[in-house]
Amino acid sequence: MLNLIDIFIGVCSILEFELKKNRLHLKISFIVLCILVVIFSGNADLPIENNGYSDSIEITLTVTVFDIDPLKKNAEVQISLYLTDFPYNATEVDFSIWSREPITIACKNSSGAYKGDSGLITDFQFYGYGENFPFDFYQMNFQFDKDNILWKVGNESDFLKSNLTFGSLSSAIFSGSEKESLMGTWQTERGGVIPMVPIKNDSGVIVVIRRNPLSPFCLILLPIVLSFYLLGASIFIKRRRINLRLTVYLSLFLFAAPFLFAIQAFLPSRSALSIPEFLLTTLMTGNCWFIIMSIIPTGSELRGSILDAFAVVGSAVVFLILFNSAIARLSWEAASTIFAVQIAAYVIPAIYTSIRVLKAIEHRHRTNRAFSQYIT
């Protein structure tokens, strides 16, 4: 492609040659050359020499996270870019990153390297499901707009169509006054680096913000799990000891209801029940089933065992209905935890009540046979 300087030199050379000829030839040549200038000037490149690099641009991306707010699903971040192998000697290269709104980062030329940052972004959006708490994780997408790479020289600018790749030194880190708190709440890799995953066949990366589940599990989830074990174990209490049974059930109810409201401040943003809320709701519902079936008077061991079986089955059905509505958003860790809890609360009691019912039926048959033989 011809540039404006080459065209101008060509025009001057031809004009010098034509001065030696007649004026008619000069006029014709001048008109033709003016047309050529108009044609080629519209497609002329910027007056910048190519450095000999390919069109694949390797960028080092550094994401600095200063704070995270799971309730609003946004974070305070700063995005920094560094690149060296830019194919032109531009004075500035502008990159656009998509978030809630496009973010433009201007990288200035400094001795052949280009550096720039976004400044502090106070509401960078991230995505994820708070329903998985305390196994919840979120994604911050940093995706470049390949069609809007603007490079400048002076007052001239143009868009560059190039492939963007991220170098091995790209990283995401916690920083600022909340660094220690953030590293205690969210998982990091060796060296305090936040996990980063490249987007396949696209110009971007995903920063994965995954919660450390140990502390919230012990403080919030473990008491609920133990309550389910207590609910399941209550089925081993004989029905004639109704006072002891009701003491267990009322204690569980008085624990679950206030605890459900107390943990709201610790839960992230969600559109459905989180794991603690789901388990507490199931616990209160199952507890009510056990209370109702326990206070119904019975005249025999068989009827009492059948009512206990109804309590276990009814509670399990409620659990399955609620679980089916929430399973689509649950991670495998969350689903495994819920199933482990329900085994203790319903499966073991179901096995025990089934054995009791069978024994009661067998005892009745023996009694009937003995009575019939005695009558005979």
C-alpha positions as CSV (number, residue, x, y, z in Angstrom):
1,M,0.0,0.0,0.0
2,L,1.4,3.4,-1.0
3,N,1.7,6.0,1.8
4,L,1.3,9.8,1.4
5,I,5.0,10.6,1.5
6,D,5.8,8.2,-1.3
7,I,3.0,9.7,-3.4
8,F,4.2,13.2,-2.7
9,I,7.7,12.4,-3.8
10,G,6.4,10.7,-7.0
11,V,4.4,13.8,-7.8
12,C,7.3,16.1,-7.4
13,S,9.5,13.9,-9.6
14,I,7.0,13.8,-12.4
15,L,6.4,17.5,-12.2
16,E,10.1,18.2,-12.5
17,F,10.3,16.0,-15.6
18,E,7.2,17.5,-17.2
19,L,8.6,21.1,-16.8
20,K,11.0,20.2,-19.6
21,K,8.1,19.5,-22.0
22,N,5.2,21.6,-23.2
23,R,2.6,23.0,-20.9
24,L,-0.2,20.8,-22.3
25,H,1.6,17.7,-21.1
26,L,2.2,19.3,-17.8
27,K,-1.5,20.0,-17.2
28,I,-2.6,16.5,-18.2
29,S,0.0,14.9,-16.0
30,F,-0.9,17.2,-13.1
31,I,-4.6,16.3,-13.3
32,V,-3.9,12.5,-13.5
33,L,-1.6,12.7,-10.5
34,C,-4.1,14.7,-8.5
35,I,-6.7,11.9,-9.1
36,L,-4.2,9.3,-8.0
37,V,-3.5,11.2,-4.8
38,V,-7.2,11.4,-4.0
39,I,-7.6,7.7,-4.6
40,F,-4.6,6.4,-2.7
41,S,-4.8,8.9,0.2
42,G,-8.2,7.5,1.3
43,N,-6.5,4.1,1.8
44,A,-3.2,5.2,3.1
45,D,-1.8,3.8,6.3
46,L,-0.7,5.8,9.2
47,P,2.9,7.1,8.8
48,I,4.2,4.4,11.2
49,E,6.8,1.7,10.4
50,N,6.1,-1.9,11.3
51,N,8.6,-3.3,13.8
52,G,8.6,-6.6,12.2
53,Y,6.4,-8.3,14.8
54,S,3.4,-10.5,14.0
55,D,-0.2,-9.4,14.6
56,S,-0.5,-11.6,17.6
57,I,-0.2,-9.4,20.7
58,E,0.8,-10.8,24.1
59,I,-0.5,-8.9,27.0
60,T,0.3,-9.2,30.7
61,L,-2.8,-8.6,32.7
62,T,-2.7,-7.8,36.4
63,V,-6.0,-7.6,38.3
64,T,-5.7,-6.2,41.8
65,V,-8.7,-6.8,44.1
66,F,-9.1,-4.4,47.0
67,D,-12.5,-5.5,48.3
68,I,-15.4,-8.0,47.6
69,D,-19.0,-7.5,48.5
70,P,-21.0,-10.8,48.0
71,L,-24.3,-9.1,49.0
72,K,-24.1,-6.7,46.0
73,K,-22.0,-9.1,43.8
74,N,-19.4,-6.5,42.9
75,A,-15.8,-5.8,43.8
76,E,-13.2,-3.0,44.0
77,V,-10.5,-3.8,41.4
78,Q,-7.8,-2.2,39.3
79,I,-6.9,-3.6,35.9
80,S,-3.3,-3.1,34.7
81,L,-1.9,-3.9,31.3
82,Y,1.6,-4.3,30.1
83,L,2.8,-5.2,26.6
84,T,6.0,-5.1,24.6
85,D,5.5,-6.7,21.2
86,F,3.2,-4.2,19.7
87,P,3.7,-4.3,15.9
88,Y,3.8,-0.5,15.4
89,N,5.7,2.4,17.0
90,A,2.5,4.0,18.4
91,T,2.5,6.5,21.2
92,E,-0.6,5.1,22.8
93,V,-2.8,1.9,22.5
94,D,-6.3,1.9,23.9
95,F,-8.0,-1.3,25.0
96,S,-11.7,-1.8,25.8
97,I,-12.8,-4.3,28.5
98,W,-16.5,-5.3,29.0
99,S,-18.1,-5.1,32.4
100,R,-21.4,-3.5,33.3
101,E,-20.0,-0.7,31.1
102,P,-17.1,-0.7,28.7
103,I,-13.8,0.2,30.4
104,T,-11.1,1.9,28.4
105,I,-7.4,1.5,29.4
106,A,-4.9,3.7,27.7
107,C,-1.4,2.2,27.5
108,K,1.3,4.8,27.0
109,N,4.6,4.1,25.2
110,S,7.6,4.1,27.5
111,S,10.8,3.0,25.8
112,G,9.0,0.5,23.5
113,A,6.8,-1.0,26.3
114,Y,3.2,0.0,26.8
115,K,1.8,0.4,30.3
116,G,-1.6,1.5,31.5
117,D,-4.3,0.9,34.2
118,S,-8.0,1.5,34.7
119,G,-7.7,3.3,38.0
120,L,-9.9,2.1,40.9
121,I,-13.2,0.5,39.7
122,T,-15.6,0.4,42.7
123,D,-18.4,-1.7,41.2
124,F,-16.9,-4.3,39.0
125,Q,-19.6,-7.0,38.5
126,F,-19.0,-10.7,39.2
127,Y,-21.2,-13.7,38.7
128,G,-22.1,-16.8,40.8
129,Y,-24.7,-18.5,42.9
130,G,-24.9,-17.6,46.6
131,E,-27.2,-20.6,47.1
132,N,-24.1,-22.7,47.4
133,F,-22.9,-21.0,50.6
134,P,-20.5,-21.9,52.2
135,F,-19.3,-23.6,49.0
136,D,-20.1,-20.6,46.8
137,F,-17.7,-19.2,44.2
138,Y,-17.9,-16.4,41.7
139,Q,-16.4,-15.4,38.4
140,M,-15.1,-12.0,37.3
141,N,-14.8,-11.9,33.5
142,F,-12.2,-9.7,31.8
143,Q,-13.0,-9.8,28.1
144,F,-11.4,-7.6,25.6
145,D,-13.2,-6.0,22.6
146,K,-11.0,-7.2,19.7
147,D,-12.7,-4.8,17.3
148,N,-11.9,-1.7,19.4
149,I,-8.1,-1.8,19.7
150,L,-7.2,1.8,19.0
151,W,-3.6,2.8,18.4
152,K,-2.5,6.4,18.1
153,V,0.4,8.5,16.8
154,G,0.0,12.2,17.5
155,N,-3.4,13.2,16.3
156,E,-3.7,10.2,14.0
157,S,-5.5,6.9,15.1
158,D,-6.7,3.7,13.7
159,F,-8.2,0.4,14.7
160,L,-6.1,-2.7,14.8
161,K,-7.3,-6.2,14.0
162,S,-5.0,-8.5,16.0
163,N,-5.1,-11.7,18.0
164,L,-4.8,-11.1,21.8
165,T,-3.0,-13.6,24.0
166,F,-2.3,-13.4,27.7
167,G,1.2,-14.0,28.9
168,S,2.2,-16.5,31.6
169,L,2.8,-13.6,34.0
170,S,-0.8,-12.5,34.0
171,S,-2.2,-12.8,37.5
172,A,-4.8,-11.6,40.0
173,I,-4.0,-10.7,43.6
174,F,-5.5,-9.2,46.8
175,S,-4.1,-5.9,48.0
176,G,-5.0,-2.9,50.2
177,S,-6.1,-2.7,53.8
178,E,-8.6,-5.6,53.5
179,K,-5.9,-8.0,52.1
180,E,-5.6,-10.2,55.2
181,S,-9.4,-10.5,55.6
182,L,-9.9,-11.3,51.9
183,M,-7.2,-14.0,51.9
184,G,-8.8,-15.5,55.0
185,T,-12.3,-15.5,53.4
186,W,-11.4,-16.5,49.8
187,Q,-9.1,-19.2,48.4
188,T,-5.8,-18.4,46.9
189,E,-3.0,-20.4,45.2
190,R,0.6,-20.5,46.2
191,G,2.0,-17.0,46.7
192,G,-1.4,-15.5,47.4
193,V,-2.4,-15.5,43.7
194,I,-6.1,-15.7,42.9
195,P,-6.9,-18.5,40.4
196,M,-7.3,-17.3,36.8
197,V,-8.6,-19.3,33.8
198,P,-8.3,-18.2,30.2
199,I,-11.4,-18.1,28.0
200,K,-11.1,-20.6,25.2
201,N,-11.2,-19.1,21.7
202,D,-11.8,-15.7,23.1
203,S,-9.9,-12.6,24.2
204,G,-10.3,-12.7,27.9
205,V,-9.8,-14.5,31.3
206,I,-11.9,-15.5,34.2
207,V,-10.8,-14.7,37.8
208,V,-12.3,-17.3,40.1
209,I,-13.3,-16.1,43.6
210,R,-13.9,-19.2,45.7
211,R,-14.8,-19.1,49.4
212,N,-12.8,-20.9,52.1
213,P,-15.6,-23.2,53.4
214,L,-14.1,-24.3,56.7
215,S,-15.0,-21.4,59.0
216,P,-18.6,-20.9,57.8
217,F,-19.1,-24.6,57.8
218,C,-18.1,-25.0,61.5
219,L,-19.9,-21.8,62.6
220,I,-23.1,-22.1,60.7
221,L,-23.5,-25.4,58.9
222,L,-22.2,-27.9,61.5
223,P,-24.8,-27.0,64.2
224,I,-27.6,-27.6,61.6
225,V,-26.0,-30.9,60.6
226,L,-25.9,-32.1,64.2
227,S,-29.5,-31.0,64.7
228,F,-30.5,-33.4,61.9
229,Y,-28.6,-36.2,63.6
230,L,-30.5,-35.5,66.8
231,L,-33.8,-35.4,64.8
232,G,-33.1,-38.8,63.3
233,A,-32.0,-40.3,66.6
234,S,-35.2,-39.2,68.3
235,I,-37.0,-42.1,66.5
236,F,-35.2,-44.5,68.9
237,I,-37.1,-43.0,71.8
238,K,-40.1,-45.2,72.7
239,R,-43.5,-43.7,72.0
240,R,-44.6,-44.2,75.6
241,R,-41.9,-41.7,76.6
242,I,-43.7,-38.9,74.8
243,N,-42.4,-36.2,77.2
244,L,-38.8,-37.0,76.2
245,R,-39.6,-36.9,72.5
246,L,-41.4,-33.6,72.7
247,T,-38.5,-32.1,74.7
248,V,-36.2,-33.0,71.8
249,Y,-38.6,-31.7,69.1
250,L,-39.3,-28.4,70.8
251,S,-35.6,-27.8,71.5
252,L,-34.9,-28.3,67.8
253,F,-37.7,-25.9,66.8
254,L,-36.6,-23.3,69.2
255,F,-33.1,-23.6,67.8
256,A,-33.9,-23.6,64.1
257,A,-36.3,-20.6,63.9
258,P,-34.1,-17.9,65.6
259,F,-30.9,-19.3,64.0
260,L,-32.5,-18.9,60.5
261,F,-32.9,-15.1,61.1
262,A,-29.6,-14.8,62.9
263,I,-27.5,-16.0,59.9
264,Q,-29.1,-13.7,57.3
265,A,-26.3,-11.1,57.8
266,F,-23.6,-13.7,56.9
267,L,-25.3,-15.0,53.7
268,P,-24.4,-13.7,50.2
269,S,-26.7,-12.5,47.5
270,R,-29.0,-15.2,46.3
271,S,-32.3,-15.7,44.4
272,A,-33.3,-19.0,46.2
273,L,-32.6,-20.7,49.5
274,S,-28.9,-21.1,50.5
275,I,-27.8,-24.4,52.0
276,P,-28.2,-23.3,55.6
277,E,-31.6,-21.8,54.9
278,F,-32.7,-25.0,53.0
279,L,-31.6,-27.3,55.8
280,L,-33.2,-25.2,58.5
281,T,-36.5,-25.0,56.6
282,T,-36.4,-28.8,56.1
283,L,-35.5,-29.3,59.8
284,M,-38.4,-27.3,61.0
285,T,-40.8,-29.0,58.6
286,G,-39.6,-32.5,59.4
287,N,-39.7,-31.6,63.1
288,C,-43.3,-30.6,62.9
289,W,-44.1,-34.0,61.2
290,F,-42.5,-35.9,64.0
291,I,-44.3,-33.8,66.6
292,I,-47.7,-34.4,65.0
293,M,-47.2,-38.1,64.5
294,S,-45.9,-38.5,68.1
295,I,-48.8,-36.9,69.9
296,I,-51.4,-39.0,68.1
297,P,-52.5,-41.6,70.7
298,T,-52.2,-45.3,69.7
299,G,-53.4,-48.5,71.4
300,S,-50.7,-50.8,70.0
301,E,-47.0,-51.0,69.2
302,L,-47.8,-51.7,65.5
303,R,-49.9,-48.5,65.1
304,G,-47.2,-46.4,66.8
305,S,-44.5,-47.8,64.5
306,I,-46.7,-47.1,61.5
307,L,-47.2,-43.4,62.6
308,D,-43.4,-43.1,63.1
309,A,-42.9,-44.4,59.6
310,F,-45.4,-41.8,58.3
311,A,-43.4,-39.1,60.1
312,V,-40.2,-40.2,58.4
313,V,-41.7,-40.6,54.9
314,G,-43.6,-37.3,55.1
315,S,-40.5,-35.4,56.1
316,A,-38.5,-37.1,53.4
317,V,-41.1,-36.1,50.8
318,V,-41.0,-32.5,51.8
319,F,-37.2,-32.6,51.6
320,L,-37.3,-34.1,48.1
321,I,-39.7,-31.4,46.9
322,L,-37.5,-28.6,48.2
323,F,-34.3,-30.2,47.0
324,N,-35.7,-30.7,43.5
325,S,-36.4,-27.0,43.3
326,A,-32.9,-26.0,44.3
327,I,-30.7,-28.7,42.8
328,A,-30.2,-26.9,39.5
329,R,-28.0,-24.2,41.1
330,L,-26.2,-26.4,43.7
331,S,-22.5,-27.4,43.3
332,W,-21.5,-31.0,43.9
333,E,-20.1,-30.1,47.3
334,A,-23.4,-28.6,48.3
335,A,-25.4,-31.4,47.0
336,S,-23.2,-34.0,48.7
337,T,-23.5,-32.2,52.1
338,I,-27.3,-32.1,51.9
339,F,-27.5,-35.8,51.0
340,A,-25.2,-36.7,53.9
341,V,-27.4,-34.8,56.3
342,Q,-30.6,-36.4,55.0
343,I,-29.2,-40.0,55.3
344,A,-28.8,-39.4,59.0
345,A,-32.2,-37.7,59.4
346,Y,-34.4,-40.0,57.2
347,V,-32.7,-43.1,55.8
348,I,-31.5,-44.6,59.1
349,P,-34.8,-43.8,60.9
350,A,-36.6,-45.3,57.9
351,I,-34.7,-48.5,58.2
352,Y,-35.3,-48.6,62.0
353,T,-39.0,-48.0,61.7
354,S,-39.3,-50.6,59.0
355,I,-37.7,-53.2,61.3
356,R,-40.1,-52.1,64.1
357,V,-43.1,-52.4,61.9
358,L,-42.1,-55.9,60.7
359,K,-41.4,-57.0,64.3
360,A,-44.7,-55.6,65.4
361,I,-46.5,-57.5,62.6
362,E,-44.7,-60.7,63.5
363,H,-45.5,-60.3,67.2
364,R,-49.2,-59.8,66.3
365,H,-49.3,-62.9,64.2
366,R,-47.7,-64.9,67.0
367,T,-50.2,-63.6,69.4
368,N,-53.1,-64.4,67.1
369,R,-51.9,-67.9,66.5
370,A,-51.4,-68.5,70.2
371,F,-54.8,-67.1,71.0
372,S,-56.5,-69.3,68.3
373,Q,-54.7,-72.4,69.7
374,Y,-55.8,-71.5,73.2
375,I,-59.4,-71.0,72.1
376,T,-59.3,-74.3,70.2
